[in-house]
Amino acid sequence: MSRGPAMNRETHPSVGGTLEDFLEGLGEREEVYGAAIKRVLAWEIENARKQRSLTKSEMATRMGTSRTQVKRILDPHNVSVSLDTLEKAARSVGKKLKIELVDA
């Protein structure tokens, strides 16, 4: 039983391509990567905070900032957080922020 023409890269360019290729084609690769990185960092900081049984207020005190700022840091959708702020957040939960430059 035939299901019509076979799907392949020639008739459907997205078939067999990578997510990176797709996002690059849309011009959204860097934006998506930046958002994904922030989501992971927010998740890791939040998990470390909970493991240490720290409240957001305690974390804010350790950082020398407000609880509102801590909420911004932990918001996975807020990508406008500086590296300095992320470093302070990491230290406040007993972690160290490591940034690495790798080949594209």
N, CA, C and O atoms as a MOPAC input file, in Angstrom:
PM7 MOZYME 1SCF
protein

 N      0.84300 1    -1.17400 1     0.00000 1
 C      0.00000 1     0.00000 1     0.00000 1
 C      0.88700 1     1.23500 1     0.00000 1
 O      1.71400 1     1.41600 1     0.89300 1
 N      0.71400 1     2.06100 1    -0.98000 1
 C      1.53900 1     3.25700 1    -1.13400 1
 C      0.94400 1     4.41000 1    -0.34300 1
 O     -0.27400 1     4.58000 1    -0.29500 1
 N      1.80900 1     5.19600 1     0.27200 1
 C      1.36000 1     6.36000 1     1.05200 1
 C      1.70400 1     7.65500 1     0.32500 1
 O      1.81000 1     8.70400 1     0.96100 1
 N      1.87500 1     7.60500 1    -0.94100 1
 C      2.22000 1     8.80600 1    -1.68700 1
 C      3.72400 1     8.90700 1    -1.86200 1
 O      4.44900 1     7.95900 1    -1.56000 1
 N      4.19900 1    10.05100 1    -2.34900 1
 C      5.62900 1    10.19900 1    -2.58900 1
 C      6.43000 1    10.09600 1    -1.29500 1
 O      6.01000 1    10.56700 1    -0.23800 1
 N      7.57300 1     9.48000 1    -1.41100 1
 C      8.44700 1     9.35200 1    -0.24100 1
 C      8.92800 1    10.73300 1     0.18200 1
 O      9.24700 1    11.58400 1    -0.64900 1
 N      8.97000 1    10.93400 1     1.49600 1
 C      9.47500 1    12.20500 1     2.00800 1
 C     10.99200 1    12.12500 1     2.02500 1
 O     11.57300 1    11.20700 1     2.60400 1
 N     11.61600 1    13.08700 1     1.39000 1
 C     13.07200 1    13.13300 1     1.41400 1
 C     13.52400 1    14.58100 1     1.45900 1
 O     12.71100 1    15.50400 1     1.42500 1
 N     14.82600 1    14.76200 1     1.53400 1
 C     15.40400 1    16.09200 1     1.69000 1
 C     15.12100 1    16.97600 1     0.47900 1
 O     15.03300 1    18.19600 1     0.62100 1
 N     14.97700 1    16.39000 1    -0.71100 1
 C     14.72300 1    17.19700 1    -1.90900 1
 C     13.31600 1    17.76500 1    -1.92400 1
 O     13.12900 1    18.92900 1    -2.27700 1
 N     12.30900 1    16.96100 1    -1.54400 1
 C     10.93100 1    17.44800 1    -1.56900 1
 C     10.55300 1    18.17900 1    -0.29500 1
 O      9.67000 1    19.03700 1    -0.30500 1
 N     11.21900 1    17.84200 1     0.80400 1
 C     10.96700 1    18.47100 1     2.09600 1
 C     12.31300 1    18.79500 1     2.73800 1
 O     12.87900 1    17.95900 1     3.44300 1
 N     12.83400 1    20.00600 1     2.50000 1
 C     14.16800 1    20.34600 1     2.99100 1
 C     14.35700 1    20.19300 1     4.49200 1
 O     15.48600 1    20.01500 1     4.94800 1
 N     13.27800 1    20.25900 1     5.27700 1
 C     13.44100 1    20.13800 1     6.73100 1
 C     13.64600 1    18.69400 1     7.16500 1
 O     14.16000 1    18.44400 1     8.25600 1
 N     13.25200 1    17.74100 1     6.32600 1
 C     13.41500 1    16.33300 1     6.67100 1
 C     14.89400 1    15.98100 1     6.56600 1
 O     15.52500 1    16.18100 1     5.52800 1
 N     15.43100 1    15.45600 1     7.65500 1
 C     16.83600 1    15.06300 1     7.66300 1
 C     17.77900 1    16.18200 1     8.05700 1
 O     18.96600 1    15.93900 1     8.27700 1
 N     17.27600 1    17.40500 1     8.15100 1
 C     18.10500 1    18.52700 1     8.56700 1
 C     18.21100 1    18.56400 1    10.08300 1
 O     17.52600 1    17.82000 1    10.78500 1
 N     19.06700 1    19.42600 1    10.57300 1
 C     19.22000 1    19.55100 1    12.01400 1
 C     18.38100 1    20.71600 1    12.53200 1
 O     17.96400 1    21.59200 1    11.77300 1
 N     18.14900 1    20.70200 1    13.81400 1
 C     17.44400 1    21.81800 1    14.44100 1
 C     18.24500 1    23.10200 1    14.24700 1
 O     17.67200 1    24.16500 1    14.00900 1
 N     19.56000 1    23.00400 1    14.34900 1
 C     20.41200 1    24.18000 1    14.14300 1
 C     20.23200 1    24.75100 1    12.74600 1
 O     20.14000 1    25.96700 1    12.58000 1
 N     20.18000 1    23.87300 1    11.72600 1
 C     19.96600 1    24.32900 1    10.34800 1
 C     18.62700 1    25.04300 1    10.22100 1
 O     18.53100 1    26.10200 1     9.60100 1
 N     17.60500 1    24.45700 1    10.81000 1
 C     16.27100 1    25.02400 1    10.75400 1
 C     16.23600 1    26.40600 1    11.39800 1
 O     15.72100 1    27.35800 1    10.81100 1
 N     16.79200 1    26.51200 1    12.61800 1
 C     16.80800 1    27.79000 1    13.32300 1
 C     17.65400 1    28.81500 1    12.59000 1
 O     17.30500 1    29.99500 1    12.54800 1
 N     18.75700 1    28.37500 1    12.01500 1
 C     19.62200 1    29.26800 1    11.23900 1
 C     18.85200 1    29.81400 1    10.03800 1
 O     18.94900 1    30.99800 1     9.71600 1
 N     18.09300 1    28.95000 1     9.38400 1
 C     17.28100 1    29.36800 1     8.24500 1
 C     16.24400 1    30.40200 1     8.61000 1
 O     15.91400 1    31.26900 1     7.80100 1
 N     15.72900 1    30.31900 1     9.81600 1
 C     14.75300 1    31.29000 1    10.30200 1
 C     15.42100 1    32.55600 1    10.84500 1
 O     14.74900 1    33.55300 1    11.10900 1
 N     16.74500 1    32.51000 1    11.01100 1
 C     17.46100 1    33.63700 1    11.58800 1
 C     17.26200 1    33.75800 1    13.08800 1
 O     17.38900 1    34.85000 1    13.64400 1
 N     16.95000 1    32.64300 1    13.75500 1
 C     16.64000 1    32.67200 1    15.18000 1
 C     17.57500 1    31.81500 1    16.02300 1
 O     17.33800 1    31.64500 1    17.21900 1
 N     18.62200 1    31.27800 1    15.43100 1
 C     19.49500 1    30.35300 1    16.15400 1
 C     20.10200 1    30.97900 1    17.40800 1
 O     20.02700 1    30.38800 1    18.48600 1
 N     20.69500 1    32.14600 1    17.28800 1
 C     21.37700 1    32.77000 1    18.42600 1
 C     20.39100 1    33.13000 1    19.53600 1
 O     20.69200 1    32.96400 1    20.71800 1
 N     19.22100 1    33.62100 1    19.15400 1
 C     18.21400 1    33.98300 1    20.15200 1
 C     17.74600 1    32.75000 1    20.93200 1
 O     17.60300 1    32.79100 1    22.15400 1
 N     17.51100 1    31.66300 1    20.20800 1
 C     17.05100 1    30.42800 1    20.84900 1
 C     18.14400 1    29.87100 1    21.75600 1
 O     17.85400 1    29.42000 1    22.86400 1
 N     19.37900 1    29.89600 1    21.30600 1
 C     20.48200 1    29.39900 1    22.12900 1
 C     20.63400 1    30.23600 1    23.39900 1
 O     20.83000 1    29.69000 1    24.48400 1
 N     20.54500 1    31.55100 1    23.26500 1
 C     20.65800 1    32.42600 1    24.43300 1
 C     19.57000 1    32.14100 1    25.44500 1
 O     19.82900 1    32.07900 1    26.64700 1
 N     18.35100 1    31.96700 1    24.96000 1
 C     17.23100 1    31.66900 1    25.85800 1
 C     17.41000 1    30.30600 1    26.51600 1
 O     17.10700 1    30.14500 1    27.69800 1
 N     17.89600 1    29.33300 1    25.76800 1
 C     18.10800 1    27.99100 1    26.32100 1
 C     19.18000 1    28.01100 1    27.40500 1
 O     19.02900 1    27.36800 1    28.44400 1
 N     20.24400 1    28.73700 1    27.16800 1
 C     21.32000 1    28.84300 1    28.15600 1
 C     20.78600 1    29.47300 1    29.43700 1
 O     21.08200 1    28.99700 1    30.53300 1
 N     20.00200 1    30.53800 1    29.30900 1
 C     19.45000 1    31.21400 1    30.48700 1
 C     18.50900 1    30.28300 1    31.24200 1
 O     18.52000 1    30.26000 1    32.47300 1
 N     17.70000 1    29.52200 1    30.52600 1
 C     16.78300 1    28.59400 1    31.18900 1
 C     17.54300 1    27.55200 1    31.99200 1
 O     17.16300 1    27.22800 1    33.11700 1
 N     18.60700 1    27.03200 1    31.42100 1
 C     19.40900 1    26.02300 1    32.12400 1
 C     20.04900 1    26.63500 1    33.36900 1
 O     20.02100 1    26.03200 1    34.44200 1
 N     20.62500 1    27.83000 1    33.23000 1
 C     21.25600 1    28.48100 1    34.38200 1
 C     20.23600 1    28.76700 1    35.48200 1
 O     20.51000 1    28.53000 1    36.65900 1
 N     19.07400 1    29.26900 1    35.11000 1
 C     18.03300 1    29.55600 1    36.09900 1
 C     17.62000 1    28.27300 1    36.81700 1
 O     17.43900 1    28.27000 1    38.03500 1
 N     17.47200 1    27.19700 1    36.07100 1
 C     17.08700 1    25.90600 1    36.64100 1
 C     18.16100 1    25.40000 1    37.60300 1
 O     17.84400 1    24.92800 1    38.69500 1
 N     19.43500 1    25.49800 1    37.19800 1
 C     20.52500 1    25.02600 1    38.05000 1
 C     20.65100 1    25.85500 1    39.32900 1
 O     20.86200 1    25.30200 1    40.40800 1
 N     20.52400 1    27.15500 1    39.21500 1
 C     20.60700 1    28.02300 1    40.40000 1
 C     19.43700 1    27.74500 1    41.33700 1
 O     19.61500 1    27.67500 1    42.55300 1
 N     18.24900 1    27.58900 1    40.77700 1
 C     17.06800 1    27.30200 1    41.59400 1
 C     17.22300 1    25.96100 1    42.30100 1
 O     16.88600 1    25.85400 1    43.48000 1
 N     17.71800 1    24.94900 1    41.62400 1
 C     17.92500 1    23.64500 1    42.25900 1
 C     18.94600 1    23.74100 1    43.39100 1
 O     18.74200 1    23.16300 1    44.45900 1
 N     20.03800 1    24.46200 1    43.16500 1
 C     21.06100 1    24.62800 1    44.20300 1
 C     20.47800 1    25.38200 1    45.40200 1
 O     20.78000 1    25.05800 1    46.55100 1
 N     19.64300 1    26.38800 1    45.12800 1
 C     19.00600 1    27.15100 1    46.21100 1
 C     18.14200 1    26.22500 1    47.06400 1
 O     18.19700 1    26.27300 1    48.29300 1
 N     17.35300 1    25.39300 1    46.41500 1
 C     16.46400 1    24.48100 1    47.13400 1
 C     17.25900 1    23.41800 1    47.89200 1
 O     16.89800 1    23.06200 1    49.01400 1
 N     18.32900 1    22.91100 1    47.29300 1
 C     19.15600 1    21.90300 1    47.97000 1
 C     19.76200 1    22.45400 1    49.25400 1
 O     19.97000 1    21.71100 1    50.21300 1
 N     20.04200 1    23.73300 1    49.27600 1
 C     20.62100 1    24.36600 1    50.46000 1
 C     19.54000 1    24.94100 1    51.38600 1
 O     19.84200 1    25.58800 1    52.38900 1
 N     18.29000 1    24.69400 1    51.02900 1
 C     17.13900 1    25.16600 1    51.81200 1
 C     17.19300 1    26.67200 1    52.04400 1
 O     16.87600 1    27.15500 1    53.13200 1
 N     17.59700 1    27.40900 1    51.01100 1
 C     17.64300 1    28.86800 1    51.09300 1
 C     16.34000 1    29.44700 1    50.56300 1
 O     15.81400 1    28.98800 1    49.54900 1
 N     15.82500 1    30.45000 1    51.25000 1
 C     14.68500 1    31.18100 1    50.71000 1
 C     15.21900 1    32.18700 1    49.69000 1
 O     16.41700 1    32.46600 1    49.63700 1
 N     14.32400 1    32.71300 1    48.90300 1
 C     14.73900 1    33.74200 1    47.94700 1
 C     15.22600 1    34.98900 1    48.67700 1
 O     16.12400 1    35.68400 1    48.20300 1
 N     14.63000 1    35.26600 1    49.82700 1
 C     15.08100 1    36.40800 1    50.62800 1
 C     16.50000 1    36.19600 1    51.14400 1
 O     17.31100 1    37.12100 1    51.12900 1
 N     16.80400 1    34.98000 1    51.60100 1
 C     18.16200 1    34.67100 1    52.05800 1
 C     19.16300 1    34.76600 1    50.91100 1
 O     20.27700 1    35.26300 1    51.08000 1
 N     18.75300 1    34.28900 1    49.76200 1
 C     19.62000 1    34.37800 1    48.58100 1
 C     19.87600 1    35.84500 1    48.23800 1
 O     21.00700 1    36.22100 1    47.93100 1
 N     18.84700 1    36.66200 1    48.29000 1
 C     18.97700 1    38.08900 1    48.00200 1
 C     19.94900 1    38.75100 1    48.97100 1
 O     20.78200 1    39.56200 1    48.56600 1
 N     19.84200 1    38.40500 1    50.24500 1
 C     20.74700 1    38.96600 1    51.25400 1
 C     22.18600 1    38.57700 1    50.94300 1
 O     23.08200 1    39.41900 1    51.00800 1
 N     22.41400 1    37.31800 1    50.60800 1
 C     23.76200 1    36.85600 1    50.26300 1
 C     24.31600 1    37.57700 1    49.03900 1
 O     25.52200 1    37.80100 1    48.93500 1
 N     23.43000 1    37.93800 1    48.11600 1
 C     23.84900 1    38.62300 1    46.89200 1
 C     23.96600 1    40.12700 1    47.08300 1
 O     24.58100 1    40.81300 1    46.26700 1
 N     23.37700 1    40.64200 1    48.16000 1
 C     23.34900 1    42.08300 1    48.35600 1
 C     22.39000 1    42.76600 1    47.40600 1
 O     22.66900 1    43.85200 1    46.89500 1
 N     21.24500 1    42.11700 1    47.17000 1
 C     20.25500 1    42.65700 1    46.23700 1
 C     18.85700 1    42.42300 1    46.80400 1
 O     18.70100 1    42.01300 1    47.95500 1
 N     17.86200 1    42.68400 1    45.99300 1
 C     16.46900 1    42.53700 1    46.43600 1
 C     15.90800 1    41.16900 1    46.05000 1
 O     16.43700 1    40.47700 1    45.18000 1
 N     14.83000 1    40.80900 1    46.71900 1
 C     14.13800 1    39.56000 1    46.38200 1
 C     13.56400 1    39.64200 1    44.96300 1
 O     13.50000 1    38.63600 1    44.25500 1
 N     13.15100 1    40.83600 1    44.55600 1
 C     12.63500 1    41.03000 1    43.19900 1
 C     13.70700 1    40.70700 1    42.16200 1
 O     13.41900 1    40.08700 1    41.13800 1
 N     14.94400 1    41.12700 1    42.42800 1
 C     16.04100 1    40.82500 1    41.51000 1
 C     16.29300 1    39.31900 1    41.45500 1
 O     16.57600 1    38.77800 1    40.38600 1
 N     16.19500 1    38.64700 1    42.58600 1
 C     16.37200 1    37.18700 1    42.61200 1
 C     15.29100 1    36.52700 1    41.76700 1
 O     15.57200 1    35.58300 1    41.02900 1
 N     14.05900 1    37.01400 1    41.86700 1
 C     12.98100 1    36.46400 1    41.03700 1
 C     13.29200 1    36.63400 1    39.55600 1
 O     12.99700 1    35.74100 1    38.76300 1
 N     13.88500 1    37.76700 1    39.16500 1
 C     14.27300 1    37.98500 1    37.76200 1
 C     15.34400 1    36.98900 1    37.33200 1
 O     15.29700 1    36.44300 1    36.23000 1
 N     16.31000 1    36.76300 1    38.21800 1
 C     17.39600 1    35.82700 1    37.90800 1
 C     16.84700 1    34.41900 1    37.71100 1
 O     17.26700 1    33.70800 1    36.79900 1
 N     15.92200 1    34.02200 1    38.55200 1
 C     15.37100 1    32.67100 1    38.50300 1
 C     14.28100 1    32.50500 1    37.44900 1
 O     13.81900 1    31.39000 1    37.20600 1
 N     13.87100 1    33.59800 1    36.82600 1
 C     12.86400 1    33.53800 1    35.75700 1
 C     13.53800 1    33.02300 1    34.48700 1
 O     14.37500 1    33.72300 1    33.91800 1
 N     13.19600 1    31.81700 1    34.02800 1
 C     13.87100 1    31.25300 1    32.85600 1
 C     13.61600 1    32.02700 1    31.56400 1
 O     14.34100 1    31.84800 1    30.58500 1
 N     12.60600 1    32.87400 1    31.55000 1
 C     12.28200 1    33.63100 1    30.33900 1
 C     12.94000 1    35.00700 1    30.29600 1
 O     12.92400 1    35.66800 1    29.25700 1
 N     13.51200 1    35.43900 1    31.40400 1
 C     14.17300 1    36.74700 1    31.45900 1
 C     15.63400 1    36.56500 1    31.08000 1
 O     16.44100 1    36.09800 1    31.88400 1
 N     15.96800 1    36.93900 1    29.84900 1
 C     17.33900 1    36.73700 1    29.35700 1
 C     18.21600 1    37.97400 1    29.55800 1
 O     19.38900 1    37.96500 1    29.18500 1
 N     17.66800 1    39.02000 1    30.13500 1
 C     18.43600 1    40.25600 1    30.29500 1
 C     19.07500 1    40.34600 1    31.68000 1
 O     18.89100 1    41.32800 1    32.39900 1
 N     19.81800 1    39.32000 1    32.03700 1
 C     20.53000 1    39.28500 1    33.31000 1
 C     22.02100 1    39.29400 1    32.99300 1
 O     22.48500 1    38.53300 1    32.14500 1
 N     22.76600 1    40.15300 1    33.67600 1
 C     24.20100 1    40.28800 1    33.37400 1
 C     24.99500 1    39.09600 1    33.90000 1
 O     24.54600 1    38.37900 1    34.79400 1
 N     26.16600 1    38.90200 1    33.33600 1
 C     27.05500 1    37.84000 1    33.80100 1
 C     27.46600 1    38.06500 1    35.24400 1
 O     27.57500 1    37.11500 1    36.01900 1
 N     27.69500 1    39.31700 1    35.60500 1
 C     28.05500 1    39.64300 1    36.98400 1
 C     26.95200 1    39.20400 1    37.94300 1
 O     27.23800 1    38.63900 1    38.99900 1
 N     25.71600 1    39.45600 1    37.59000 1
 C     24.58400 1    39.07400 1    38.42200 1
 C     24.46400 1    37.55400 1    38.50600 1
 O     24.19500 1    37.01200 1    39.57800 1
 N     24.66200 1    36.86500 1    37.38400 1
 C     24.60800 1    35.40700 1    37.39700 1
 C     25.72600 1    34.83100 1    38.26900 1
 O     25.52200 1    33.83700 1    38.96700 1
 N     26.90300 1    35.45400 1    38.22700 1
 C     28.01700 1    35.01000 1    39.06700 1
 C     27.67100 1    35.17700 1    40.54400 1
 O     27.92500 1    34.27500 1    41.34200 1
 N     27.09900 1    36.31200 1    40.91500 1
 C     26.69200 1    36.54300 1    42.30900 1
 C     25.63900 1    35.52500 1    42.74200 1
 O     25.67700 1    35.01600 1    43.86200 1
 N     24.70300 1    35.23800 1    41.84500 1
 C     23.65100 1    34.25900 1    42.15700 1
 C     24.26500 1    32.88000 1    42.37500 1
 O     23.89600 1    32.17200 1    43.31200 1
 N     25.18500 1    32.50800 1    41.52300 1
 C     25.84300 1    31.20900 1    41.66000 1
 C     26.59100 1    31.11700 1    42.99000 1
 O     26.48100 1    30.11700 1    43.69900 1
 N     27.34200 1    32.15000 1    43.32300 1
 C     28.09500 1    32.15300 1    44.59200 1
 C     27.15900 1    32.09700 1    45.79400 1
 O     27.47800 1    31.47200 1    46.80500 1
 N     26.00900 1    32.75000 1    45.68400 1
 C     25.07800 1    32.79100 1    46.81900 1
 C     24.50700 1    31.41700 1    47.15400 1
 O     24.03000 1    31.19600 1    48.26700 1
 N     24.55400 1    30.49300 1    46.19300 1
 C     24.05700 1    29.13300 1    46.42600 1
 C     25.20700 1    28.11900 1    46.46200 1
 O     24.99800 1    26.91500 1    46.31100 1
 N     26.42400 1    28.63400 1    46.66500 1
 C     27.57900 1    27.74700 1    46.81500 1
 C     28.12800 1    27.18900 1    45.53100 1
 O     28.79200 1    26.15200 1    45.53800 1
 N     27.86700 1    27.85400 1    44.42800 1
 C     28.35000 1    27.39600 1    43.12000 1
 C     29.26000 1    28.45400 1    42.51500 1
 O     29.38800 1    29.56000 1    43.04000 1
 N     29.88700 1    28.09700 1    41.40400 1
 C     30.72400 1    29.00800 1    40.65500 1
 C     30.26400 1    28.98400 1    39.20300 1
 O     30.04300 1    27.91200 1    38.64100 1
 N     30.12200 1    30.13900 1    38.60200 1
 C     29.72800 1    30.24300 1    37.21200 1
 C     30.94400 1    30.01100 1    36.34000 1
 O     31.97500 1    30.65500 1    36.52900 1
 N     30.83700 1    29.10600 1    35.39300 1
 C     31.93900 1    28.82400 1    34.47700 1
 C     31.46600 1    29.10400 1    33.05700 1
 O     30.48400 1    28.52700 1    32.58900 1
 N     32.17400 1    29.99000 1    32.38600 1
 C     31.84400 1    30.33000 1    31.00700 1
 C     32.99300 1    29.86100 1    30.14000 1
 O     34.15800 1    30.08200 1    30.47100 1
 N     32.67700 1    29.22700 1    29.05600 1
 C     33.70800 1    28.63200 1    28.22000 1
 C     33.48400 1    29.03200 1    26.76700 1
 O     32.35100 1    29.03400 1    26.28700 1
 N     34.53900 1    29.36400 1    26.08200 1
 C     34.48100 1    29.69500 1    24.66700 1
 C     34.88100 1    28.44500 1    23.89200 1
 O     35.96500 1    27.90100 1    24.10200 1
 N     34.00800 1    27.99000 1    22.99600 1
 C     34.27700 1    26.78800 1    22.21300 1
 C     34.10900 1    27.08800 1    20.72400 1
 O     33.47600 1    28.07600 1    20.35200 1
 N     34.66700 1    26.24800 1    19.89400 1
 C     34.53300 1    26.42500 1    18.45000 1
 C     33.08300 1    26.26500 1    18.03000 1
 O     32.35800 1    25.42200 1    18.55800 1
 N     32.67400 1    27.07900 1    17.08200 1
 C     31.28400 1    27.01900 1    16.58300 1
 C     31.10500 1    25.87400 1    15.60700 1
 O     30.00800 1    25.67000 1    15.08800 1

